[in-house]
């Protein structure tokens, strides 16, 4: 008796990052972090129609005091899973003073992502994208910076980890496939993939080490969303 063969698709190359879009000024500097996955697989895909994505989010506050050093405090992590469709689009709120509204597709090719991206991509990002084919823009989160009393400044942001592609529906040579994905959990660094103004230039490079000591992690909640997710 012949065994059952389960067909899958394998992610062979992957980059996880985010673009920071300014939302304008509302007493504090407000931005929208648009998180994305750029990837390639072991199969040719003429059209990418749907994707299921899993990831974990954690809302964090970073505080810097010139006299007492810095501290990072994070809320409990939340597991999230969602489905993206090729017809889905997303935008930043752009609800502050002097803001510009940006719009992007949830699913697009790397070539279109680079061509359509208004914000200036860093050289490292451009290099990381060269070997990738498709982009999934799956989640948006708010970012803000605050100036406190004296030398105290702080920022609030969302850390996104364990990013995994679970399923891809695509068309190749006029045949539609709907396959489970072999992929590893991954996260990017904590710096935006575009040139953005911040009071904390490159300060996130040491954030991962600080999270282990300064974060509060009591348990993991689960949240199911669909057609992308925006918290901006």
C-alpha positions in Angstrom: 0.0 0.0 0.0 1.5 3.3 -1.1 2.0 6.0 1.6 0.5 9.4 1.6 2.6 12.2 0.2 2.1 15.6 1.7 3.1 18.4 -0.6 4.7 21.5 1.0 6.7 24.6 0.0 9.9 25.5 1.7 11.1 29.1 2.6 14.7 29.2 1.5 15.6 32.8 2.2 13.9 35.3 4.5 14.2 38.8 6.0 12.0 40.3 8.7 11.9 44.0 9.2 9.6 47.1 9.4 9.2 50.5 7.7 8.6 53.5 10.0 6.1 56.0 8.6 5.7 59.4 10.3 2.1 60.1 11.4 2.8 63.8 12.2 2.9 65.6 15.4 0.3 65.4 18.3 2.1 66.8 21.4 4.6 63.9 20.8 6.2 62.5 17.7 4.0 59.7 16.3 4.8 57.0 13.8 3.5 53.8 12.3 5.8 50.7 12.2 4.7 48.6 9.2 6.1 45.1 9.7 6.9 42.8 6.8 8.5 39.6 5.6 10.6 39.4 2.5 11.2 35.8 1.3 11.9 33.3 -1.4 10.9 29.6 -1.7 11.9 26.4 -3.4 9.0 26.8 -5.9 8.3 29.4 -8.6 5.2 31.4 -7.9 3.7 33.4 -10.7 1.1 35.0 -8.5 0.9 34.9 -4.7 -2.8 34.9 -3.7 -3.0 34.2 0.1 -0.7 33.7 3.1 -1.1 32.7 6.7 1.3 34.2 9.1 2.1 33.6 12.8 3.9 36.0 15.1 4.2 37.2 18.7 3.8 40.9 19.7 4.9 42.6 22.9 4.2 46.2 23.8 7.3 47.9 25.3 8.5 51.2 26.8 12.1 52.3 26.6 13.2 55.1 29.0 16.6 56.9 28.9 17.8 59.0 31.8 21.2 60.6 31.5 21.7 60.3 35.2 20.3 56.8 35.9 20.8 55.0 32.6 18.2 53.2 30.5 15.4 50.7 31.2 13.0 48.6 29.0 9.7 47.3 30.3 7.5 45.0 28.2 4.0 43.8 28.6 3.0 40.1 28.3 3.6 38.6 24.8 0.5 37.9 22.6 0.5 35.2 19.9 -1.2 36.3 16.7 -2.1 34.5 13.5 -3.7 36.0 10.4 -4.5 35.6 6.8 -3.4 38.0 4.1 -5.1 38.3 0.7 -3.6 39.8 -2.5 -6.5 42.3 -2.6 -5.7 43.6 0.9 -4.2 47.1 1.3 -3.2 49.1 4.5 -2.3 52.7 5.4 -0.9 54.7 8.2 -3.3 57.0 10.1 -1.4 60.2 9.2 -3.6 62.0 11.8 -1.0 64.4 13.1 0.3 67.8 12.0 2.3 67.8 8.7 1.6 64.1 8.1 1.5 62.2 4.8 -0.7 59.2 4.2 1.1 56.1 2.8 -0.7 53.1 1.3 0.7 49.7 0.6 -0.4 46.2 -0.6 -0.3 43.4 1.9 1.2 41.1 -0.7 3.6 42.3 -3.4 6.8 41.4 -5.1 10.1 42.6 -3.8 10.6 44.6 -7.0 7.3 46.4 -6.4 8.1 46.9 -2.7 11.4 48.6 -3.5 9.9 50.6 -6.4 6.8 51.8 -4.5 8.5 52.5 -1.2 8.5 56.3 -0.7 10.7 56.2 2.4 14.4 55.8 1.9 15.5 52.2 2.4 18.9 51.7 4.2 21.7 50.2 2.3 21.6 47.1 4.6 17.9 46.7 3.7 18.5 46.9 0.0 21.3 44.3 0.3 19.0 42.0 2.3 16.2 42.2 -0.3 18.3 41.3 -3.3 17.9 37.6 -2.9 14.1 37.7 -2.0 11.1 37.5 -4.3 7.9 38.2 -2.4 6.9 40.6 0.5 4.1 40.0 3.1 3.2 43.3 4.9 1.4 41.7 7.8 1.1 44.0 10.8 1.3 47.7 11.8 2.0 49.0 15.3 2.3 52.5 16.8 5.6 54.1 17.7 5.9 57.3 19.8 8.7 59.4 21.4 8.3 61.5 24.5 10.4 64.2 26.2 10.1 64.2 29.9 11.4 66.4 32.7 15.1 67.3 32.5 17.2 64.6 30.7 14.5 61.9 30.5 13.2 60.7 27.1 11.2 57.6 26.3 9.7 55.7 23.4 6.8 53.2 23.1 6.9 50.5 20.5 5.8 46.9 19.7 8.4 44.2 19.5 7.5 41.5 16.9 9.1 38.1 17.2 8.8 34.4 16.1 7.6 35.5 12.7 6.6 32.4 10.7 4.8 31.8 7.3 2.3 28.9 7.8 0.6 28.6 4.4 0.8 30.0 0.9 -1.8 29.9 -1.9 -0.3 30.7 -5.3 -0.6 30.2 -9.0 2.1 28.7 -11.2 1.7 27.9 -14.9 -2.1 28.5 -14.5 -2.3 25.8 -11.7 -3.4 27.0 -8.2 -1.6 25.4 -5.2 -2.6 25.8 -1.5 0.3 24.4 0.5 1.6 24.3 4.0 5.0 26.0 4.5 8.2 24.8 6.0 9.7 27.8 7.7 11.6 28.9 10.8 10.6 31.4 13.4 12.5 34.6 12.9 12.7 38.3 14.0 14.4 41.3 12.7 16.5 43.8 14.6 14.9 46.7 16.4 15.9 49.4 13.9 13.6 50.5 11.1 14.6 49.4 7.5 14.2 53.0 6.3 16.0 56.2 7.3 13.9 57.8 10.0 14.5 60.6 12.4 14.7 59.6 16.1 16.0 60.7 19.4 17.4 57.2 19.7 19.6 56.5 16.7 20.7 52.9 16.7 19.8 52.6 20.4 17.8 49.5 19.7 20.9 47.5 18.8 21.3 46.6 22.5 17.6 46.1 23.1 17.5 42.3 22.8 20.0 41.9 25.7 18.0 44.4 27.8 14.8 42.6 27.2 16.0 39.5 29.1 16.6 41.4 32.3 14.1 44.3 32.1 11.0 42.7 30.5 8.0 41.3 32.3 6.9 38.0 30.7 4.2 36.2 32.7 2.4 34.3 30.0 1.3 34.2 26.3 -2.1 35.2 25.2 -3.5 34.2 21.8 -5.2 36.5 19.3 -6.7 35.5 15.9 -6.9 38.2 13.3 -7.6 38.2 9.6 -6.6 40.1 6.4 -3.6 41.7 8.1 -3.6 43.6 11.4 -3.2 47.3 12.2 -2.8 48.7 15.7 -1.5 52.1 14.5 
